């Protein structure tokens, strides 16, 4: 620190204080990145992974070292390619903040559904230097959506007349059997009070 202070003309105490603040900031940043449940990663401009937090191990069973230096798309389930990464990168370069749904392959061969947000990282000259991504597990949501789809198909296929009302007793949905029995169009029923249509 004495040498740095001599070269810059800044007192040793100020250099030491700056050094301490930088270390504290790095520790806070590391704790934040490693403390989240999301996968956080960085790539270079070619899409090769240069950093991943340890959550990739939790979600996939693979070690971080298995992917560093390899293309990001190798982490994805089959069906994704370098074109997929280029699409993500292009969207980020254009400033689009679209969330992408992806599937990561796990060590056991199963898939984990993730929602991916990717942004381009820029250097001091505002030139792109790589991408940063955050992937969040949405497997439970995807399973719930699938169960809801099955339920909707079951209700739609039923020959029983069914309608769904909210807490204010306003009709929110009706099945095809109800429409045929009532001889009404869906637009005549949806968002109408039950008392008006019964």
Secondary structure, 3 states (H helix, E strand, C coil): CHHHHHHHCCCHHHHHHHHHHHHHHHHHHHHHHHHCCCEEEEECCCCEEEEECCHHHHHHCCCHHHCCCCEHHHHECCCCCHHHHHHHHHHHHCCCCCCEEEEEECCCCCEEEEEEEEEEEECCCCCEEEEEEEEEECHHHHHHHHHHHHHHHHHHHCCCCCEEECCCCEEEEECHHHHHHHCCCHHHCCCCEHHHHC
